[in-house]
Every structure is written in C-alpha cells, then in structure tokens.
Amino acid sequence: MPTPAEKRATFRKLHAQGCFVIPNPWDVGSARYLQGLGFKALATTSSGFAFTQGRPDGGGSDLAEMGEHGRARHAAADVPVNADFEGGFADAPEGVAENVTLCVDTGVAGLSIEDSTPDPAIPLYDFDLALARVRAARAAIDRAGGDVVFTARSEGFIRGRPDLDETVRRLKAFAAAGADCLYAPGIRTREHIAAVVKAVAPKPVNFLMSSATELTVNDLASLGVRRISLGGTLARVAWTAVIRAARDIATAGKFDSLAGSIANAELNRFFSDDMKKR
C-alpha cells in the first residue's frame, strides 16, 4: 500500500489538470468496492456516516468519532482519501487549527473545512471569522508538512443563503488565504459553476453532484471543474433501495423489490479477490 506521503502527492497531482470523480464511501466495504471500480481517489461523507450510526447529518458526530472514521477509510484504500472534516469541530480558529492537526495525523490525503455554523439562525460564520478559520487550517497543515490538499467550502447555497456574489467573495478570499481547492456545494446552473471556476482560477474547484442531472463529467470538465464529489448521494442511493424493498415487504408482503439484486457469490468473489491483493 502507498504511504500517506505518496497518496498525498498523487492527490495533489490529480488537481493539477483534467477532471476526476471522487465518490464518497460510507464504510470500509463501499470504499474497497469503489476503489475496485478504478476511481483514483475517495472521500469520506459526514452524512453517509451519520446515517450508519442512526443519526441525522450533523447530528452529533464528535471529533474522535470522525477521526476514526477517516482513519478507517484511509487504511482501507490504496488510493488517496479526502476527509469531510465538516466545520473543524470548533468555532474559534485556534480550535480549528488544533483539530486539523489531529485530522492530518490520521493519514488522510486531503481535508475540507466549511464556513457554516451549527446554529440555524446564523447559518454562516461572519466573513472575517470564516476567513480566520481558513487561515488557521492552512497554517496547521503547513506546520504538519503542507502536503495535505486543503479544500475550503462556502455553504450558503445549502444553508438557506444562496447568494452567488457572497459565495464568490468568500471563495476568492479563501483561495487567497491558501486553500488549495474551492467548493460551493449546492450550486447547480452552468452559469453559477462557470462563475465560481472563473473567480478562483487557476485554483481547482470541486463540484457536488447530489442528484440526477443532464450534466456529465465531460460537461463539468468543459466548464472548468477539476473535481466532482458525490457527498452522501451514494449512501442515499443505497438507503433508497433498502427502504423501498423493506416497505414493500412490511406493507404489501411482496418481495418484488429484491429482483435484480447483486448475487452473494459476486460480492464474495470481489471481496475475496480484494483481500488477496492486500
């Protein structure tokens, strides 16, 4: 298995040109299967993990729990893993810096920090505080060697503040403060995507694909997107299949939804081969 330094170097190169998809496994099995499909990098998902614990997204995962989650994904994969590190599990920049240092120690190749707060009444940190938090995260990564790819996120479009001008203002400031990659989850239109890409160029932009759309990887690449993540979407796809089948059984006594399921033998074969490779 590649070392953390090798994974980080690989991850950084992926952001230098072209466009790649970084899916988000929610456990060790999904991480290994996605890697087996040939994806060049993976990312954790805070929502996907929360659902496996019987909690809503943002429903109480703590620093130690998320650190172990990231460590397990990193250990399970031969490819780079990016940590969805939410808001850094602290409000103050000093706390963010301390926790980012702990995250880097898990061996992840990248991590992201959000500008959203836990308070629905104040969904985003004040601009100056949000910027100070990004600077603190950048400094912590630099003190640890600087090779971890740092993604700064502005959450307005998924936190009830869909203001493109403010999102761009924040992302440009985060880029100037040292973020390696910029991310505005929730933007949807070609115009918004192009505006964000242009605003922070030449730094790479991550786009969140969270629902069915006519946009393809090639379309997003042509708009200048470098990285496409799926967030908790694949976890929700899995939950959708389970819920539909279980509801049919519980309410109608029917098992039709089980048709087309992947065979136990096929999964056994995949994971047996995967274990041999390791």
C-alpha positions as CSV (number, residue, x, y, z in Angstrom):
1,M,0.0,0.0,0.0
2,P,1.3,3.5,-0.8
3,T,2.5,5.6,2.1
4,P,0.5,8.7,3.3
5,A,3.1,10.9,1.6
6,E,2.7,9.1,-1.7
7,K,-1.1,9.2,-1.5
8,R,-0.9,13.0,-0.8
9,A,1.4,13.5,-3.8
10,T,-0.9,11.6,-6.0
11,F,-3.9,13.5,-4.8
12,R,-2.2,16.8,-5.4
13,K,-1.4,15.8,-9.0
14,L,-5.0,14.9,-9.7
15,H,-5.9,18.5,-9.0
16,A,-3.3,19.9,-11.4
17,Q,-5.2,19.2,-14.6
18,G,-8.2,17.5,-16.1
19,C,-11.3,16.4,-14.2
20,F,-11.8,13.4,-11.9
21,V,-14.7,12.0,-9.9
22,I,-14.2,11.4,-6.2
23,P,-17.0,9.2,-4.8
24,N,-17.8,9.1,-1.1
25,P,-17.9,5.6,0.5
26,W,-19.6,5.4,3.9
27,D,-17.9,2.3,5.2
28,V,-14.9,0.0,4.6
29,G,-16.8,-2.3,2.2
30,S,-18.0,0.6,0.0
31,A,-14.5,2.1,0.0
32,R,-12.9,-1.1,-1.3
33,Y,-15.6,-1.6,-3.9
34,L,-15.4,1.9,-5.3
35,Q,-11.6,1.6,-5.4
36,G,-12.0,-1.6,-7.3
37,L,-14.0,0.2,-9.9
38,G,-11.0,2.3,-10.7
39,F,-11.8,5.6,-9.0
40,K,-8.5,7.4,-8.5
41,A,-9.5,8.9,-5.1
42,L,-12.2,8.6,-2.4
43,A,-13.7,11.0,0.2
44,T,-15.5,10.4,3.4
45,T,-19.1,11.6,3.8
46,S,-20.3,13.0,7.1
47,S,-24.0,12.4,6.2
48,G,-23.4,8.9,4.9
49,F,-21.5,8.1,8.1
50,A,-24.2,9.7,10.3
51,F,-26.9,7.5,8.8
52,T,-24.9,4.4,9.5
53,Q,-25.0,5.5,13.2
54,G,-28.7,6.1,13.2
55,R,-28.3,9.9,13.3
56,P,-29.1,12.8,11.0
57,D,-26.4,14.6,9.1
58,G,-24.8,17.0,11.6
59,G,-26.5,15.1,14.5
60,G,-23.7,14.8,16.9
61,S,-20.6,13.1,15.5
62,D,-17.6,14.2,17.5
63,L,-14.0,14.8,16.7
64,A,-12.8,11.4,17.9
65,E,-15.5,9.5,16.0
66,M,-14.9,11.3,12.8
67,G,-11.2,10.9,13.2
68,E,-11.6,7.2,13.5
69,H,-13.9,7.1,10.5
70,G,-11.3,8.9,8.4
71,R,-8.5,6.7,9.6
72,A,-10.5,3.5,8.7
73,R,-11.2,4.8,5.2
74,H,-7.6,5.7,4.7
75,A,-6.4,2.3,5.9
76,A,-9.0,0.6,3.7
77,A,-7.9,2.3,0.5
78,D,-4.8,2.2,-1.7
79,V,-5.9,5.5,-3.3
80,P,-5.9,9.0,-1.7
81,V,-8.8,9.7,0.7
82,N,-10.1,13.2,1.4
83,A,-11.8,13.8,4.8
84,D,-15.1,15.6,5.1
85,F,-14.0,17.4,8.2
86,E,-17.2,19.5,8.5
87,G,-16.6,22.8,10.4
88,G,-13.4,21.6,12.0
89,F,-15.3,20.7,15.2
90,A,-14.6,24.1,16.7
91,D,-15.7,27.7,16.3
92,A,-12.5,29.6,17.1
93,P,-9.6,29.5,14.7
94,E,-7.3,28.1,17.4
95,G,-9.6,25.1,17.9
96,V,-9.9,24.5,14.1
97,A,-6.1,24.5,13.8
98,E,-5.7,22.1,16.7
99,N,-8.3,19.7,15.2
100,V,-7.0,19.9,11.7
101,T,-3.6,18.8,13.1
102,L,-5.3,15.7,14.5
103,C,-7.0,15.1,11.2
104,V,-3.7,15.3,9.3
105,D,-2.3,12.7,11.7
106,T,-4.8,10.1,10.6
107,G,-3.0,9.9,7.3
108,V,-5.7,11.5,5.0
109,A,-4.6,13.0,1.7
110,G,-6.9,15.9,1.9
111,L,-9.5,17.6,4.1
112,S,-12.2,20.2,3.9
113,I,-13.4,22.9,6.2
114,E,-16.9,24.6,6.0
115,D,-17.9,28.1,6.8
116,S,-21.3,27.0,8.2
117,T,-22.2,27.1,11.9
118,P,-24.3,24.7,14.0
119,D,-26.8,27.5,14.6
120,P,-29.7,27.5,12.1
121,A,-30.4,31.2,13.0
122,I,-26.9,32.1,11.9
123,P,-26.1,29.6,9.2
124,L,-22.7,31.0,8.1
125,Y,-19.8,32.3,10.2
126,D,-19.2,36.0,9.9
127,F,-16.9,36.7,6.9
128,D,-13.9,37.7,8.9
129,L,-14.2,34.8,11.3
130,A,-14.7,32.4,8.4
131,L,-11.6,33.7,6.8
132,A,-9.6,33.4,10.0
133,R,-10.7,29.8,10.3
134,V,-9.4,29.1,6.8
135,R,-6.1,30.8,7.6
136,A,-5.8,28.7,10.8
137,A,-6.4,25.5,9.0
138,R,-3.9,26.4,6.3
139,A,-1.3,27.2,9.0
140,A,-1.9,23.9,10.8
141,I,-1.4,22.0,7.5
142,D,1.7,23.9,6.8
143,R,3.1,23.1,10.2
144,A,2.4,19.4,9.5
145,G,4.4,19.5,6.3
146,G,2.0,21.2,3.9
147,D,1.3,18.2,1.6
148,V,-2.3,17.6,2.6
149,V,-4.7,19.1,0.0
150,F,-6.9,21.7,1.7
151,T,-10.4,22.4,0.4
152,A,-12.3,25.4,1.7
153,R,-16.1,25.3,1.4
154,S,-18.7,28.1,1.4
155,E,-22.1,26.6,2.3
156,G,-24.5,29.4,1.5
157,F,-26.4,27.5,-1.2
158,I,-27.2,24.6,1.1
159,R,-27.7,26.7,4.2
160,G,-30.5,29.0,3.0
161,R,-28.2,31.8,1.8
162,P,-28.0,31.2,-2.0
163,D,-26.2,34.4,-2.8
164,L,-23.7,33.9,-5.6
165,D,-21.9,37.2,-5.1
166,E,-21.3,36.4,-1.4
167,T,-20.3,32.9,-2.2
168,V,-17.7,34.1,-4.8
169,R,-16.4,36.8,-2.3
170,R,-15.8,34.1,0.3
171,L,-14.2,31.6,-2.1
172,K,-11.9,34.2,-3.5
173,A,-10.8,35.2,0.0
174,F,-10.3,31.5,1.0
175,A,-8.2,31.0,-2.2
176,A,-6.0,34.0,-1.3
177,A,-5.7,32.6,2.2
178,G,-4.1,29.4,1.0
179,A,-6.9,27.0,0.2
180,D,-5.8,24.5,-2.5
181,C,-9.3,23.7,-3.7
182,L,-12.6,25.6,-3.5
183,Y,-16.0,24.2,-3.1
184,A,-19.5,25.7,-3.1
185,P,-22.0,22.8,-2.5
186,G,-25.4,23.5,-3.9
187,I,-24.6,25.5,-7.0
188,R,-26.4,23.9,-9.9
189,T,-26.6,26.0,-13.1
190,R,-23.9,26.2,-15.7
191,E,-23.7,29.9,-15.2
192,H,-23.0,29.6,-11.5
193,I,-20.5,26.8,-12.0
194,A,-18.6,28.9,-14.6
195,A,-18.7,32.0,-12.4
196,V,-17.1,30.1,-9.4
197,V,-14.5,28.5,-11.6
198,K,-13.6,31.8,-13.1
199,A,-13.5,33.6,-9.8
200,V,-10.9,31.4,-8.2
201,A,-8.9,30.4,-11.2
202,P,-6.3,28.9,-11.6
203,K,-7.1,27.0,-8.4
204,P,-9.3,23.9,-8.8
205,V,-13.0,23.8,-8.0
206,N,-14.9,20.8,-6.5
207,F,-18.5,20.4,-7.7
208,L,-21.1,18.4,-5.7
209,M,-23.2,16.1,-7.8
210,S,-26.1,15.2,-5.5
211,S,-29.0,14.4,-7.8
212,A,-29.8,13.2,-11.3
213,T,-28.9,15.8,-13.9
214,E,-28.2,16.1,-17.6
215,L,-24.7,17.3,-16.8
216,T,-22.0,14.8,-17.5
217,V,-18.4,14.5,-16.4
218,N,-17.4,15.9,-19.8
219,D,-19.8,18.8,-19.4
220,L,-18.4,19.8,-16.0
221,A,-14.9,19.4,-17.3
222,S,-15.7,21.8,-20.1
223,L,-16.9,24.3,-17.5
224,G,-13.5,24.1,-15.8
225,V,-14.4,21.8,-12.8
226,R,-11.5,19.7,-11.7
227,R,-13.1,17.5,-9.1
228,I,-16.6,16.0,-8.8
229,S,-17.7,14.7,-5.5
230,L,-20.9,12.9,-4.6
231,G,-21.2,13.7,-0.9
232,G,-23.8,11.4,0.8
233,T,-25.5,10.7,-2.5
234,L,-24.3,7.1,-3.0
235,A,-25.2,6.3,0.6
236,R,-28.7,7.7,-0.1
237,V,-28.9,5.5,-3.2
238,A,-28.2,2.5,-1.1
239,W,-30.7,3.6,1.6
240,T,-33.3,4.2,-1.2
241,A,-33.0,0.6,-2.4
242,V,-33.2,-0.8,1.2
243,I,-36.2,1.4,2.2
244,R,-38.2,0.5,-1.0
245,A,-37.7,-3.2,-0.5
246,A,-38.4,-3.1,3.2
247,R,-41.5,-1.1,2.7
248,D,-42.8,-3.5,0.1
249,I,-42.3,-6.4,2.5
250,A,-43.7,-4.6,5.5
251,T,-46.8,-3.0,3.9
252,A,-47.7,-5.4,1.0
253,G,-46.0,-8.6,1.9
254,K,-44.3,-8.6,-1.5
255,F,-40.7,-9.4,-2.4
256,D,-40.6,-7.9,-5.9
257,S,-38.1,-5.3,-4.9
258,L,-35.5,-8.0,-4.4
259,A,-35.3,-8.6,-8.1
260,G,-32.1,-7.6,-9.7
261,S,-30.1,-7.6,-6.5
262,I,-26.4,-8.4,-6.8
263,A,-25.6,-12.0,-6.1
264,N,-24.0,-13.0,-2.8
265,A,-21.5,-15.0,-4.8
266,E,-20.5,-11.9,-6.8
267,L,-19.8,-9.9,-3.7
268,N,-17.9,-12.8,-2.1
269,R,-15.8,-13.1,-5.2
270,F,-15.0,-9.4,-5.3
271,F,-14.0,-9.2,-1.6
272,S,-12.1,-12.4,-1.7
273,D,-10.0,-11.2,-4.6
274,D,-9.6,-7.8,-2.8
275,M,-8.3,-9.5,0.3
276,K,-5.8,-11.5,-1.7
277,K,-4.5,-8.3,-3.3
278,R,-3.9,-6.8,0.1
